[in-house]
Amino acid sequence: MPLAGRLKLTKLSNHDISRRDILVRPPVPPMSVLFSDPTNGIYIGKTSVFNIPFYWSYENVANPHIAVVGISGSGKSYFIKTFLLRAAFVWNTNALIIDWAGEYKDWVRDTSGKVIALGKGSYLNLLDLGGMKPYDRIKQVMRTLELLTDIANYPEQRRLTEQAIEKTYLENKFKMDAREQKDELGNPLSAPTLKDVVRILTEQGQIGTYEFPAELENAIYRLKQFTKPGEDFFAQQSTVKLEVLISSGLVDLDLSGLPDESSRALGALTILQFIKEKMRQEGWSETKGLRLLVVLDEAWKIGKDDNSDAVMIVREGRKYNFGMIIASQNPTDISENIFSNVGTTFMLKVKFERFLDYLQGSLNFSPYMREEIGRLGVGQCAVNMSLTLSTPYPSTFLLQKIEGEEPSREYFLDLALILSEKQRRDVNVSRSVAFMKEDFRRKLRQFGINDERMEEVTKLFDKNNRHMDVVSFVILLERDGVARRNIGDFLKESGVDDITIINIFGKVDLKKGGGVGREISQVVLEE
């Protein structure tokens, strides 16, 4: 037996000490950060360690800006949609999605939001002031051209362009150092356009007195890419109103109709510049919460360059009174200056080692955390917060899963393939049955279908405007191992009668056996 009262000193390494939980602080921020005030925060999910509900609040972090990274299908856009919906509920926050690929427009319509499509009937005048002085706006326009073209490499062309923009404001009786621009009768002045700038440069060339005609011609050529008929989306008077964008609830600015990446970047940068100036003039609201959230998803062309307004806004922190959400599948498409300055980074499933290297180098989390992030599943998440508190707790922690929500949506099964000619002519016979998306997802889980496959199946509905013919639907579920009895029960719950269900399975057997009748169309199903 050991002698009572005798102590033995033993040397232990840091690694051994870290394994003794009683001596180690829990790997999560304090409750005052995770669960401070549920009425003034956005619920995200529960922590992996202690199952603590996590409510995000801009009050706990250095600024309200957010970065989100994760591979396709990891739950990135699902998180953004959830965040915007809950911010609207908690703080009555407006949201503007600068939608590069048109990914969010259907969802915005489903939530009764507003969709504005540049390149499809809507225009944004690049020379609008947005409340700025003309001299300040010229600086912004030139910085944007430097970012999107090679004009910075040609100082003389840059000088010519800047002078022409200034001249076109002066021709239209603008006061170059004033914010408010009105004519003699007190009416607001209309801004000039890039077409006016091209005209001034062309007239200068026609005079024939300029000693470097090649430089002038190249300056004209560079601007003409934005003024061609049918592509002059930024060279006409604006139909897009800034007030509508930032104060109409949920708004999707769809850029997918623009012809190329440069045009989309031009639209996005211009809107950011106008918003930044608007918020700068108005200052912080006295009411709690964020007045506006701006989403940039896959906007690599303006999220990577350190001279971009997106990077500048994040660097300058809280003072603009709105939060930015910058998201990408590829973390290296987001400037390291953004990661080092945003208040919060949400990391979903990240696949490649070089991406993990970039994130770890930018956010400085531990090797243990890096290993955990590399193993995340769909919807699971690591959170890095730049806390305002002086705290010894780690700034990066794990969530079990993002617990999100989307507006109720109906999916439709089309019955045309199993209706007779007489039934098709009868206006009283239903040609489709509807069911709620969330009910469908719950059923898929009961059938044993995993989250990744569930996303693939729901995307097939979304791809075809939320419709699928019932025969293809049954074949799809049977390929995933769902029993025919379960499929029949689901169809019955959706309002399909027994006789119709029998006919559906008959058509399925016919098609799977290679027999294609005249009523059956060719349907391609993705494995």
C-alpha positions in Angstrom: 0.0 0.0 0.0 1.2 3.5 -0.8 2.3 5.6 2.2 -0.4 8.2 3.2 0.6 11.9 2.6 3.5 11.2 0.3 3.5 13.2 -3.0 5.5 12.3 -6.0 6.5 15.0 -8.6 6.5 13.9 -12.2 7.5 15.8 -15.3 4.7 15.9 -18.0 4.8 17.2 -21.5 2.3 19.7 -22.8 0.7 17.0 -24.9 0.2 14.8 -21.8 -1.3 17.7 -19.9 -3.7 18.5 -22.7 -5.1 15.0 -22.5 -6.2 15.6 -18.9 -9.5 17.4 -19.4 -9.8 18.7 -15.9 -6.8 21.0 -16.5 -7.9 22.3 -19.9 -10.4 25.0 -20.8 -13.3 23.7 -23.0 -12.6 24.2 -26.8 -15.5 26.7 -27.2 -16.0 30.4 -26.5 -17.8 31.3 -23.2 -21.5 31.1 -22.8 -21.6 35.0 -22.9 -20.6 34.7 -26.6 -22.5 31.5 -27.6 -25.8 32.1 -25.9 -25.8 35.7 -24.7 -29.2 37.0 -25.8 -31.4 34.7 -28.1 -33.7 37.6 -28.8 -30.8 39.6 -30.3 -29.0 36.9 -32.2 -29.4 34.5 -35.1 -29.6 30.8 -34.2 -27.1 28.7 -36.2 -26.9 25.3 -34.5 -25.4 23.5 -31.4 -21.8 23.1 -30.6 -20.2 19.7 -31.0 -18.6 19.6 -27.5 -21.3 20.6 -25.0 -24.4 20.8 -27.2 -24.7 24.5 -26.5 -27.1 26.5 -28.8 -25.0 29.1 -30.7 -26.7 32.4 -31.5 -24.6 34.7 -33.7 -24.6 38.4 -32.9 -22.7 41.2 -34.4 -22.2 42.6 -30.9 -19.7 39.9 -30.0 -17.3 40.2 -33.0 -15.0 42.9 -34.4 -17.4 43.6 -37.3 -20.6 42.2 -38.8 -18.9 40.9 -42.0 -18.9 37.1 -42.6 -16.9 34.8 -44.9 -18.4 31.4 -45.8 -16.4 28.6 -47.5 -17.4 25.1 -48.5 -17.5 22.8 -51.5 -20.6 22.5 -53.7 -23.3 20.6 -51.8 -21.8 21.2 -48.4 -24.7 23.5 -47.3 -23.2 26.9 -48.1 -26.2 28.4 -49.9 -28.5 26.7 -47.4 -26.7 28.5 -44.5 -26.9 31.9 -46.3 -30.6 31.5 -46.9 -31.2 30.6 -43.3 -29.1 33.4 -42.1 -31.0 36.0 -44.2 -34.4 34.7 -43.2 -33.6 34.8 -39.5 -31.9 38.2 -39.7 -35.1 39.5 -41.3 -37.2 38.0 -38.4 -34.9 39.0 -35.5 -33.8 42.5 -36.7 -36.0 43.3 -39.7 -32.8 43.3 -41.7 -33.0 44.0 -45.5 -30.9 41.8 -47.7 -29.3 42.3 -51.1 -27.9 39.2 -52.9 -25.5 40.2 -55.7 -26.2 37.0 -57.5 -23.4 36.1 -59.9 -25.0 33.0 -61.5 -28.7 33.5 -60.8 -28.6 30.8 -58.2 -30.8 32.5 -55.6 -33.5 34.1 -57.8 -36.0 31.3 -57.6 -35.6 31.1 -53.9 -36.0 34.9 -53.5 -39.3 34.7 -55.5 -40.5 31.9 -53.3 -40.0 34.1 -50.3 -42.0 36.9 -52.0 -38.8 38.9 -52.5 -37.8 41.1 -55.5 -35.6 40.0 -58.4 -33.9 42.6 -60.5 -32.0 41.3 -63.6 -29.2 43.3 -65.1 -28.8 42.4 -68.7 -32.4 41.5 -69.0 -34.1 44.9 -69.2 -32.5 46.6 -66.3 -29.7 49.1 -66.5 -27.1 50.7 -64.2 -25.5 53.9 -65.2 -21.8 53.7 -64.2 -21.6 57.5 -63.9 -24.4 57.9 -61.5 -23.1 59.7 -58.4 -25.0 57.7 -55.7 -24.8 60.7 -53.4 -21.1 61.3 -54.1 -19.2 64.3 -55.4 -18.3 64.0 -59.1 -14.6 64.1 -58.2 -15.0 61.2 -55.8 -17.1 59.2 -58.2 -14.4 59.6 -60.9 -11.8 58.2 -58.6 -14.0 55.2 -58.0 -14.7 54.6 -61.7 -11.0 54.8 -62.5 -10.2 52.3 -59.7 -12.8 50.0 -61.0 -11.5 50.2 -64.6 -8.0 49.5 -63.3 -9.3 46.4 -61.5 -11.2 45.0 -64.5 -9.0 46.1 -67.4 -5.3 46.8 -68.1 -5.7 50.5 -68.2 -3.2 50.9 -65.2 -0.4 49.8 -67.6 -1.1 52.7 -69.9 -0.9 56.0 -68.0 -1.7 58.2 -71.0 -4.9 56.3 -71.8 -5.8 56.5 -68.1 -5.3 60.2 -68.1 -7.4 60.7 -71.3 -10.2 58.6 -69.9 -10.3 60.5 -66.6 -10.2 63.9 -68.3 -13.1 62.8 -70.6 -15.2 61.7 -67.7 -14.6 65.0 -65.9 -15.5 66.9 -69.1 -18.8 65.1 -69.5 -19.9 66.0 -66.0 -19.0 69.6 -66.6 -20.9 69.7 -70.0 -23.9 68.5 -68.0 -23.5 71.4 -65.6 -22.4 69.4 -62.6 -20.6 71.1 -59.8 -17.5 68.9 -59.3 -17.1 69.4 -55.6 -20.7 69.2 -54.5 -23.0 66.3 -53.5 -26.3 67.9 -54.4 -26.7 68.5 -58.1 -29.6 70.6 -59.4 -30.3 72.9 -62.3 -31.4 76.6 -62.2 -35.0 75.6 -61.5 -34.0 73.3 -58.6 -34.6 70.0 -60.5 -32.1 67.1 -60.1 -29.6 66.8 -62.9 -29.4 63.6 -65.0 -26.0 62.0 -64.9 -24.0 61.6 -68.2 -23.2 58.1 -69.4 -20.2 56.3 -70.8 -21.5 57.0 -74.3 -20.9 60.7 -73.6 -17.3 59.9 -72.6 -16.8 57.9 -75.8 -18.2 60.8 -77.8 -15.9 63.3 -76.2 -12.8 61.1 -76.8 -13.9 60.5 -80.5 -14.4 64.2 -81.1 -10.9 64.8 -79.7 -9.6 62.3 -82.2 -11.5 64.0 -85.1 -9.9 67.3 -84.4 -6.5 65.7 -85.2 -4.4 67.8 -82.8 -3.5 65.1 -80.3 0.0 63.9 -80.7 -0.5 60.2 -79.6 -3.5 59.1 -81.8 -2.9 55.4 -81.0 -3.3 56.0 -77.3 -6.5 57.8 -77.9 -7.9 55.1 -80.2 -7.1 52.4 -77.5 -8.8 54.4 -74.8 -11.9 54.6 -77.0 -11.7 51.0 -77.8 -11.5 50.0 -74.1 -14.7 51.9 -73.2 -16.6 50.8 -76.3 -16.8 47.3 -74.8 -19.3 48.7 -72.4 -21.3 50.9 -74.9 -22.0 48.4 -77.8 -25.7 48.2 -78.7 -27.2 45.3 -76.8 -24.3 45.3 -74.3 -24.7 48.9 -73.0 -26.0 47.8 -69.6 -23.8 50.4 -67.8 -24.1 53.1 -70.4 -27.7 54.0 -70.2 -29.7 55.9 -67.6 -30.3 53.7 -64.6 -33.5 51.8 -64.1 -32.1 50.2 -60.9 -32.8 52.4 -57.9 -30.5 52.1 -55.0 -33.2 52.8 -52.4 -35.2 49.9 -53.8 -32.1 47.6 -53.6 -31.4 48.3 -49.9 -34.8 48.9 -48.4 -37.2 46.4 -50.0 -36.7 43.3 -47.8 -35.1 40.5 -49.7 -33.7 41.6 -53.1 -31.8 39.5 -55.7 -29.7 41.4 -58.1 -29.3 38.8 -60.9 -26.1 39.3 -62.9 -26.4 36.0 -64.8 -27.8 37.8 -67.9 -24.6 39.9 -68.3 -22.2 38.6 -71.0 -19.0 37.9 -69.1 -17.2 38.0 -65.7 -15.9 41.6 -66.2 -19.5 42.9 -66.8 -20.7 41.1 -63.6 -17.8 42.4 -61.6 -18.5 45.9 -62.9 -22.1 45.7 -61.8 -21.2 44.3 -58.4 -18.5 46.8 -57.7 -20.7 49.7 -58.7 -23.5 48.6 -56.4 -21.0 48.1 -53.5 -19.6 51.6 -54.0 -23.1 53.2 -54.0 -24.1 51.2 -50.9 -20.9 52.1 -49.0 -21.4 55.8 -49.7 -25.0 55.6 -48.7 -24.2 54.0 -45.4 -21.3 56.4 -44.8 -23.6 59.3 -45.1 -26.3 57.9 -42.9 -24.2 56.4 -40.1 -25.2 53.8 -37.6 -28.9 53.3 -36.8 -29.9 53.8 -33.1 -32.1 50.7 -33.3 -30.5 47.3 -32.6 -29.6 45.0 -35.4 -28.2 45.3 -38.9 -30.1 47.4 -41.4 -28.7 45.6 -44.4 -26.9 42.4 -45.4 -25.1 42.2 -48.7 -24.3 38.7 -50.1 -21.4 38.1 -52.6 -21.4 34.5 -53.6 -18.6 33.1 -55.9 -17.6 36.7 -56.7 -13.9 35.7 -57.1 -13.1 38.6 -59.4 -13.8 41.2 -56.8 -13.2 39.1 -53.7 -9.6 38.3 -54.4 -8.1 41.6 -55.4 -6.9 43.7 -52.4 -7.9 46.9 -54.2 -11.5 45.8 -54.5 -14.2 47.7 -52.7 -15.2 44.4 -51.1 -11.9 44.1 -49.4 -11.9 47.8 -48.4 -15.3 47.5 -46.8 -14.2 44.6 -44.7 -11.0 46.3 -43.7 -12.9 49.4 -42.4 -15.1 47.3 -40.1 -18.3 48.4 -38.5 -18.7 52.0 -39.6 -20.7 51.4 -42.8 -23.7 50.0 -40.9 -24.2 46.9 -43.0 -22.8 43.4 -43.0 -21.3 41.6 -46.0 -21.4 37.9 -46.5 -18.7 36.7 -48.9 -18.9 33.1 -49.9 -16.9 30.8 -52.2 -16.3 27.1 -52.9 -12.6 27.9 -53.2 -11.1 29.7 -50.2 -8.2 31.0 -52.3 -10.7 33.0 -54.3 -11.2 35.2 -51.2 -8.4 37.6 -50.3 -6.4 36.7 -47.2 -7.1 40.3 -46.1 -10.8 39.4 -45.9 -10.2 36.4 -43.8 -8.0 38.3 -41.4 -10.5 41.2 -41.1 -14.0 39.6 -41.1 -15.7 39.2 -37.8 -16.8 35.6 -38.5 -15.8 32.8 -40.8 -18.0 29.7 -41.3 -16.1 26.8 -42.7 -18.2 23.9 -44.1 -16.8 20.8 -45.9 -13.4 21.7 -47.4 -11.8 19.1 -49.6 -8.3 19.9 -50.7 -5.1 20.2 -48.5 -4.1 23.4 -50.2 -7.4 25.0 -49.2 -6.9 23.9 -45.6 -3.4 25.3 -45.7 -4.8 28.6 -46.9 -7.5 28.7 -44.2 -5.1 27.6 -41.4 -2.6 30.2 -42.5 -5.2 33.0 -42.6 -7.1 32.1 -39.5 -4.4 30.5 -37.4 -6.4 27.6 -35.9 -4.8 24.5 -34.4 -3.7 21.3 -36.2 -6.4 19.5 -34.3 -9.0 21.9 -35.7 -7.6 21.5 -39.2 -8.0 17.8 -38.9 -11.6 18.1 -37.8 -12.5 20.6 -40.6 -11.1 18.1 -43.1 -13.6 15.5 -41.8 -16.7 17.6 -41.8 -19.8 16.2 -43.4 -22.6 17.9 -45.2 -24.1 20.7 -43.1 -21.4 20.4 -40.4 -19.4 23.5 -39.7 -16.4 25.1 -38.0 -16.8 28.7 -36.8 -13.9 31.2 -36.4 -14.8 34.4 -34.6 -12.8 37.6 -34.1 -14.1 38.3 -30.6 -14.2 41.7 -29.0 -13.8 40.1 -25.6 -10.4 39.6 -24.0 -10.8 35.9 -23.5 -8.5 32.9 -23.2 -11.0 30.7 -25.0 -10.3 29.5 -28.5 -11.8 31.5 -31.4 -12.5 28.5 -33.6 -15.0 25.8 -32.6 -17.2 23.1 -34.2 -20.9 22.9 -34.7 -22.8 19.7 -35.0 -24.8 20.9 -37.9 -26.3 24.1 -39.3 -30.0 23.9 -38.3 -31.5 25.9 -41.2 -34.8 26.6 -42.7 -36.2 27.5 -46.1 -39.7 28.8 -47.1 -42.3 26.1 -47.7 -42.1 24.9 -51.3 -44.3 22.5 -53.2 -42.9 19.8 -55.6 -45.1 18.4 -58.3 -45.4 14.9 -59.8 -46.7 15.0 -63.3 -49.2 12.2 -64.2 -49.5 12.8 -67.9 -47.6 9.6 -68.8 -50.2 7.4 -67.0 -53.4 9.2 -68.1 -55.5 7.9 -71.0 -56.4 10.1 -74.0 -59.8 10.5 -72.5 -58.5 11.6 -69.1 -56.1 14.1 -70.7 -59.0 15.7 -72.5 -61.1 15.9 -69.3 -60.4 19.3 -67.6 -61.6 17.9 -64.2 -58.8 15.2 -64.1 -55.7 16.4 -62.2 -52.5 16.3 -64.3 -50.2 16.5 -61.3 -50.1 16.0 -57.5 -48.2 18.2 -55.1 -46.3 17.6 -51.9 -44.3 19.9 -49.6 -40.5 19.8 -50.1 -39.8 19.4 -46.4 -42.3 16.5 -46.1 -40.5 14.9 -49.0 -37.1 15.3 -47.5 -38.3 13.7 -44.2 -39.7 10.8 -46.2 -36.3 10.4 -48.0 -34.6 10.2 -44.6 -37.0 7.5 -43.5 -36.3 5.6 -46.6 -32.6 5.6 -45.7 -31.4 8.1 -48.3 -28.4 10.1 -47.1 -28.2 13.9 -47.1 -25.9 14.1 -50.2 -28.2 12.0 -52.3 -31.2 13.8 -51.0 -29.7 17.1 -52.3 -29.2 15.5 -55.7 -32.8 14.3 -55.9 -34.2 17.7 -54.8 -32.0 19.5 -57.3 -33.6 17.4 -60.1 -37.0 18.8 -59.1 -35.5 22.4 -58.9 -33.8 22.0 -62.3 -37.2 21.3 -63.9 -39.1 24.1 -62.2 -40.0 21.8 -59.3 -41.7 19.2 -61.5 -40.9 15.5 -62.4 -42.9 13.0 -64.2 -44.1 10.3 -61.8 -42.7 7.3 -63.8 -39.2 8.8 -63.6 -39.7 9.6 -60.0 -40.5 6.0 -59.1 -37.6 4.7 -61.1 -35.3 7.1 -59.3 -36.3 6.0 -55.9 -36.1 2.3 -56.8 -32.6 2.9 -58.0 -31.8 4.2 -54.5 -33.2 1.1 -52.9 -36.5 2.4 -51.8 -39.1 -0.4 -51.5 -42.1 -0.3 -53.8 -44.4 -0.5 -50.9 -42.9 2.6 -49.3 -43.2 4.5 -52.7 -46.8 3.5 -52.9 -47.5 4.8 -49.4 -45.9 8.1 -50.3 -47.9 8.4 -53.5 -51.1 7.6 -51.6 -50.3 10.2 -48.9 -49.8 12.7 -51.8 -53.3 12.1 -53.0 -52.8 9.5 -55.7 -55.6 6.9 -55.8 -54.9 3.1 -55.7 -55.8 2.5 -59.4 -53.5 5.3 -60.6 -50.7 3.9 -58.4 -51.2 0.5 -60.0 -51.0 2.1 -63.5 -47.8 4.0 -62.4 -46.0 0.8 -61.4 -47.2 -0.8 -64.6 -45.6 2.0 -66.7 -42.5 1.7 -64.6 -42.1 -2.0 -65.2 -42.7 -1.4 -68.9 -40.0 1.2 -69.1 -37.5 -0.7 -67.0 -38.1 -3.7 -69.2 -37.2 -1.7 -72.3 -40.8 -1.4 -73.7 -41.5 2.2 -74.6 -45.1 2.9 -75.6 -46.1 6.0 -77.4 -47.2 7.7 -74.2 -43.7 7.4 -72.6 -41.2 10.1 -73.3 -37.4 9.7 -73.1 -36.2 10.8 -69.7 -32.6 11.0 -68.7 -32.0 10.2 -65.0 -28.6 11.1 -63.5 -27.0 8.4 -61.3 
